[in-house]
Amino acid sequence: MVKHTVCFFFKKQSSIFNPMGSITDGSTIKMMLPGKIKFNPGYFIVLYTLLNFVQIFFTELTSDEAYYWFYSLNIDWGHYDHPPVIGVLTFLGRLLSDTEFGIRVVHTLTISVGLIFLFKMIPDEQKFIAGIIVLAMPLFNYISFILFPDTALVGISAILIYAYRQFLSKNDLQSALLLGLLLGGALLCKYHAVLIPFFIVLSNVRLLKNRLFYVSVFFAFLIFIPHLIWQYNHDFVTFRYHLTGRNTAFKPDYFFEYIANQVVVIGIGILFIPFIFKPTDPFEKSLKYITVGTFIFFALSSIKGYVHLHWTSIALVPIILMTSRFYSSRTPGYLFTFSVVPFIGVVLFARIYLMYNFLSVNHLNVDYYHDRPLWAEDISRVTTGRPVVFDTKNIGLRESPMYAFY
């Protein structure tokens, strides 16, 4: 019997990420395994999807997810605080099963589809590193199974960024229309998606002289028109809510909590990379601008109100692309080993906790993630089946659908 030794070594090679998919100078980390096993993105995506299927089956619904479930009961071109995609995708999942699994499954699949296009943009020698980053990034994992408008947005943003790379390469009508289609789809997921084309243009102002780019923008606008008509018919309720309805007095705590949250959900070994990343072409420059611009935008937003930790998720795909190249060129790689890889354990711990409550936070064992069916049952027992009216503020908007679901 031949014995193999598993070892890691770092070898200088000429292979780093090029925006058009080619290979340029650089250095990579190679991993030697028994039998010279090669990282297969297809297998990785399938296994990651199955992991998420298990997660969405055993994880109870949160009140935010129940709120989006309520959207799916009344499909329309818009809702009180979001565009229509989240309601539509939830509705499609409910056709399969009106359960926690069904409500989330289509959203989770958008992440899996996004991963296909993400790995298409990464050279083979960097894909193993990218896979580790995906597994180790708390925010990416969180939105891949907990339902938010950001879930579909991240999946679509991966395809959108891929389409932008194709547009830079081909600069033809087909790639322009595809880019416009995805821009429109992203905007119908969440308004924050507008930051992607905004920072892309800032990174490459020559796009403003490209007629085909205007074709993309116009096509995106056409796709977005039905939502604008809905807004007009409903007194622009969503726009008014986001522009003024969420404003609060400035609290320094909001800014510092925003920074602390991003360190935790992005990862201490990842968050700094976009700020020191040195792009070599217009595509890489767009990745840097989208990421850094997003962080700055939401830092400024914290002046007028609380910034939720998942709002920066539109930067996740560019972060993974930049981080995989950055760490593939590091030697000997201790920074990656000790500041990124351990987060896989943190993510796994969190995943298990969300499925099984082994850390009770109160004597009722009821919190945002756990035992809400018992909570609903207790309310029903106390009210003896009579209708229940919840507070009409934001908490009530989420708690009432939660009660109705369970």
C-alpha positions in Angstrom: 0.0 0.0 0.0 1.4 3.4 -1.0 1.2 6.1 1.6 0.6 9.7 0.6 1.5 12.7 2.7 -0.8 15.6 2.5 1.1 18.8 2.3 0.8 22.4 1.3 3.5 24.3 -0.6 3.7 27.6 -2.4 5.2 27.8 -5.8 5.9 30.8 -7.9 4.0 30.7 -11.2 2.8 33.1 -13.9 -0.9 33.0 -13.4 -3.2 35.6 -12.0 -6.6 37.0 -12.8 -7.1 38.9 -16.1 -10.5 40.6 -16.8 -10.8 38.9 -20.1 -10.2 35.5 -18.7 -6.6 35.2 -19.7 -3.5 34.5 -17.6 -0.9 37.1 -16.7 2.1 37.3 -14.4 1.8 36.5 -10.7 2.2 33.7 -8.2 -0.2 31.2 -6.9 -0.7 28.8 -4.0 -0.9 25.2 -5.0 -2.3 22.5 -2.9 -1.0 19.0 -3.1 -3.5 16.3 -2.0 -3.4 12.5 -2.2 -4.0 11.5 -5.8 -3.5 15.1 -6.9 -7.1 16.0 -6.4 -8.2 19.0 -8.4 -10.7 21.5 -7.1 -13.9 21.2 -9.1 -16.2 24.2 -8.9 -19.2 22.2 -10.1 -19.0 19.7 -7.3 -18.4 22.6 -4.8 -21.5 24.4 -6.0 -23.6 21.3 -5.8 -22.4 20.5 -2.3 -22.8 24.1 -1.2 -26.4 24.1 -2.5 -27.2 20.8 -0.7 -25.7 22.3 2.5 -28.1 25.3 2.1 -31.0 23.0 1.4 -30.4 21.3 4.7 -30.1 24.7 6.4 -33.3 26.1 5.0 -35.2 23.0 5.9 -34.2 22.9 9.6 -34.0 26.7 10.2 -37.2 28.4 11.4 -38.5 31.4 9.7 -37.4 34.9 11.0 -39.9 37.7 11.3 -38.3 39.5 8.3 -38.8 36.4 6.2 -42.4 36.1 7.3 -42.8 39.7 6.1 -41.5 38.8 2.7 -43.7 35.7 2.7 -46.6 38.1 3.1 -45.5 39.8 0.0 -45.8 36.6 -1.9 -49.5 36.4 -1.0 -50.1 39.6 -3.0 -47.8 39.6 -6.0 -47.5 43.1 -7.5 -45.0 45.3 -9.2 -44.0 46.8 -5.9 -44.4 46.6 -2.2 -44.3 49.0 0.8 -40.5 49.0 1.1 -39.1 46.9 -1.7 -39.3 46.2 -5.5 -41.2 43.0 -6.6 -38.5 40.3 -7.1 -38.5 39.1 -3.5 -42.2 38.5 -3.5 -42.1 36.8 -6.9 -39.3 34.4 -6.0 -41.0 33.6 -2.7 -44.2 32.9 -4.5 -42.5 30.5 -6.9 -41.0 28.6 -4.0 -44.4 28.4 -2.3 -45.7 26.5 -5.4 -43.3 23.8 -4.3 -44.0 23.9 -0.6 -45.6 26.6 1.6 -43.0 25.9 4.3 -39.7 27.4 5.5 -38.0 25.4 2.8 -40.3 26.5 0.0 -40.2 30.1 1.0 -36.4 30.2 0.8 -35.5 27.7 -1.9 -35.7 29.8 -5.1 -33.7 32.6 -3.4 -31.1 30.1 -2.3 -30.9 28.8 -5.9 -30.1 32.3 -7.1 -27.0 32.2 -5.0 -26.0 28.9 -6.5 -26.5 30.2 -10.0 -24.4 33.3 -9.1 -21.6 31.0 -7.9 -21.5 29.4 -11.4 -20.7 32.8 -12.9 -18.4 33.8 -10.1 -16.2 30.8 -10.7 -16.2 31.5 -14.4 -14.4 34.8 -13.7 -11.7 33.1 -11.6 -8.7 31.3 -13.1 -8.3 27.6 -12.2 -5.4 28.1 -9.9 -7.3 30.6 -7.8 -10.6 28.6 -7.5 -9.6 26.6 -4.5 -8.8 29.8 -2.6 -12.1 31.3 -3.8 -14.0 28.3 -2.5 -12.4 28.7 1.0 -13.4 32.4 1.0 -17.0 31.5 0.1 -17.1 29.1 3.0 -15.4 31.5 5.4 -17.3 34.7 4.7 -20.1 35.0 7.3 -22.3 37.4 5.4 -22.2 35.4 2.2 -23.3 32.3 4.0 -25.9 34.1 6.0 -27.8 35.6 3.0 -27.5 32.4 1.1 -30.1 30.8 3.3 -31.8 33.5 5.3 -34.2 35.3 3.0 -33.5 39.0 2.2 -33.9 41.1 -1.0 -30.1 40.9 -0.9 -30.1 37.2 -1.5 -31.3 37.4 -5.1 -29.4 40.6 -5.6 -26.0 38.9 -4.8 -26.8 36.1 -7.2 -27.8 38.5 -10.0 -24.8 40.8 -9.2 -22.5 37.9 -10.0 -24.0 37.4 -13.4 -24.1 41.2 -13.9 -20.4 41.6 -13.2 -19.7 38.7 -15.5 -21.8 40.4 -18.2 -19.9 43.7 -17.7 -16.6 41.8 -18.2 -18.1 40.4 -21.4 -19.2 43.8 -22.5 -15.7 45.2 -22.0 -14.4 42.3 -24.1 -16.9 42.2 -26.9 -18.5 45.6 -26.9 -21.4 44.4 -29.1 -25.2 44.8 -29.1 -25.8 41.4 -27.6 -23.5 42.0 -24.6 -25.0 45.4 -24.1 -28.6 44.0 -24.0 -27.5 41.3 -21.6 -25.9 43.9 -19.3 -29.1 46.0 -19.5 -31.3 43.0 -18.7 -29.3 42.3 -15.6 -29.1 45.9 -14.5 -32.9 46.1 -14.7 -33.3 42.8 -12.8 -30.9 43.9 -10.1 -32.9 47.1 -9.6 -36.1 45.1 -9.3 -34.4 43.2 -6.4 -33.3 46.2 -4.4 -32.7 49.9 -5.0 -29.1 49.6 -3.6 -28.3 47.9 -6.9 -28.0 51.3 -8.5 -24.6 51.6 -6.7 -23.2 48.9 -9.1 -23.5 50.8 -12.3 -22.8 54.1 -10.6 -19.4 52.9 -9.3 -18.7 51.1 -12.6 -19.1 54.4 -14.4 -16.9 56.2 -11.9 -14.2 53.6 -12.5 -14.4 53.8 -16.2 -15.8 57.2 -17.4 -15.1 56.3 -21.0 -18.3 54.3 -20.8 -20.1 57.7 -21.1 -18.7 57.9 -24.7 -19.9 54.4 -25.6 -23.2 54.3 -27.4 -23.8 50.7 -26.5 -23.5 51.5 -22.8 -26.5 53.8 -23.2 -28.3 51.0 -24.9 -27.7 49.0 -21.7 -29.0 51.8 -19.5 -32.0 52.4 -21.6 -32.9 48.7 -21.7 -32.6 48.5 -17.9 -34.9 51.6 -17.6 -37.5 49.8 -19.8 -37.4 46.8 -17.5 -37.8 49.1 -14.5 -40.8 51.1 -15.9 -43.6 48.9 -14.6 -42.2 49.4 -11.1 -42.1 53.2 -11.6 -45.7 53.1 -12.8 -46.6 51.2 -9.6 -44.8 53.8 -7.5 -46.7 56.6 -9.3 -50.1 54.8 -8.6 -49.1 54.4 -4.9 -47.9 57.9 -4.3 -44.2 56.8 -4.5 -44.6 55.2 -1.1 -41.4 53.1 -1.3 -39.2 56.0 -2.4 -40.6 58.2 0.4 -40.1 55.5 3.0 -36.4 55.0 2.1 -35.6 58.7 1.5 -37.3 60.1 4.6 -39.2 57.5 6.6 -36.1 55.8 8.0 -34.2 58.9 9.0 -33.3 59.4 12.7 -31.2 61.7 14.7 -27.5 61.1 14.3 -26.0 58.7 16.8 -22.2 58.1 16.8 -23.0 54.5 17.8 -24.5 53.8 14.4 -21.2 54.5 12.7 -19.1 52.5 15.0 -21.6 49.6 15.1 -21.5 49.7 11.3 -17.7 49.3 11.2 -17.8 46.6 13.9 -20.5 44.7 12.0 -18.6 44.7 8.8 -15.4 43.4 10.4 -17.4 40.5 11.7 -19.6 39.6 8.7 -16.9 40.2 6.0 -14.0 38.8 8.0 -10.9 40.5 9.5 -8.6 38.8 6.9 -10.8 40.0 4.0 -12.2 43.4 4.8 -8.9 45.3 4.3 -8.1 43.8 0.9 -10.3 46.1 -1.4 -8.6 49.1 0.1 -5.0 47.9 -0.8 -5.9 46.0 -3.9 -4.1 47.3 -7.0 -6.2 46.9 -10.1 -4.4 46.3 -13.4 -7.2 47.0 -15.9 -10.7 48.6 -16.1 -12.5 45.5 -15.0 -10.4 45.1 -11.8 -10.7 48.8 -11.2 -14.5 48.4 -11.3 -14.3 45.7 -8.6 -12.4 48.0 -6.3 -14.7 51.0 -6.9 -17.9 49.0 -6.3 -16.5 47.6 -3.0 -14.8 50.6 -1.5 -17.6 52.9 -2.8 -20.2 50.7 -1.2 -18.4 50.7 2.2 -18.1 54.5 2.1 -21.7 55.0 0.9 -23.1 53.1 3.9 -20.6 54.7 6.3 -22.1 58.0 5.3 -25.6 56.6 5.5 -25.0 55.7 9.1 -25.1 59.5 9.8 -28.9 59.6 9.1 -29.9 56.2 10.4 -29.0 52.6 11.4 -27.3 50.5 8.7 -28.1 46.8 8.7 -25.2 44.5 8.4 -26.4 42.9 5.2 -26.8 46.1 3.2 -23.2 45.9 1.9 -23.9 42.5 0.3 -23.7 44.0 -3.2 -19.9 44.2 -2.6 -19.6 40.5 -1.9 -18.9 39.2 -5.4 -16.2 41.9 -6.1 -14.6 41.1 -2.7 -14.4 37.4 -3.5 -12.8 38.1 -6.9 -10.2 40.5 -5.4 -9.5 38.4 -2.3 -8.9 35.2 -4.3 -6.3 37.0 -6.5 -4.7 38.7 -3.5 -4.2 35.5 -1.5 -3.3 33.4 -4.5 -0.3 35.7 -4.9 0.8 35.6 -1.3 3.7 33.6 0.0 4.0 31.7 2.3 0.3 32.3 3.1 0.1 32.6 6.9 -2.2 35.5 6.7 -4.8 33.5 4.8 -4.3 30.5 7.0 -4.8 32.3 10.3 -7.2 35.2 9.4 -9.5 33.6 6.9 -9.6 29.8 7.2 -10.7 29.8 10.9 -13.9 31.7 9.9 -15.1 28.4 8.3 -15.4 27.1 11.9 -17.3 30.2 13.0 -19.7 29.9 10.1 -20.3 26.2 10.8 -21.0 27.0 14.4 -23.5 29.7 13.5 -25.2 27.4 10.9 -25.7 24.7 13.5 -26.9 27.2 16.1 -29.5 28.6 13.8 -30.9 25.1 13.2 -30.7 24.0 16.8 -31.0 26.4 19.8 -28.3 25.2 22.2 -27.5 28.7 23.5 -30.7 30.0 25.0 -30.8 33.8 25.3 -33.7 34.0 27.7 -35.8 31.8 29.9 -38.5 31.5 27.2 -36.0 30.1 24.7 -37.6 32.4 22.1 -35.6 34.8 20.0 -35.3 36.1 16.4 -34.3 32.6 15.1 -35.9 30.1 17.4 -39.1 28.7 18.8 -41.5 31.1 17.1 -44.0 28.4 16.4 -44.4 28.0 20.2 -44.6 31.8 20.5 -47.5 31.8 18.0 -49.2 28.9 19.7 -49.1 30.7 23.1 -50.6 33.8 21.6 -53.4 31.7 20.0 -54.1 29.9 23.3 -54.3 33.2 25.2 -56.6 34.8 22.7 -58.7 31.7 22.3 -58.7 32.0 18.6 -59.8 35.6 18.4 -58.2 38.0 15.8 -54.9 39.5 17.0 -53.9 43.0 16.3 -50.2 43.9 16.3 -48.5 47.3 16.7 -48.5 49.0 13.3 -44.9 50.2 13.5 -42.0 48.3 11.8 -42.0 45.5 14.5 -45.7 44.9 14.0 -45.3 44.7 10.3 -43.0 41.7 10.8 -44.6 40.1 13.8 -48.1 39.9 12.4 -47.0 37.9 9.3 -45.0 35.7 11.6 -48.0 34.9 13.7 -50.1 34.4 10.6 -47.5 31.9 9.1 -47.2 29.8 12.2 
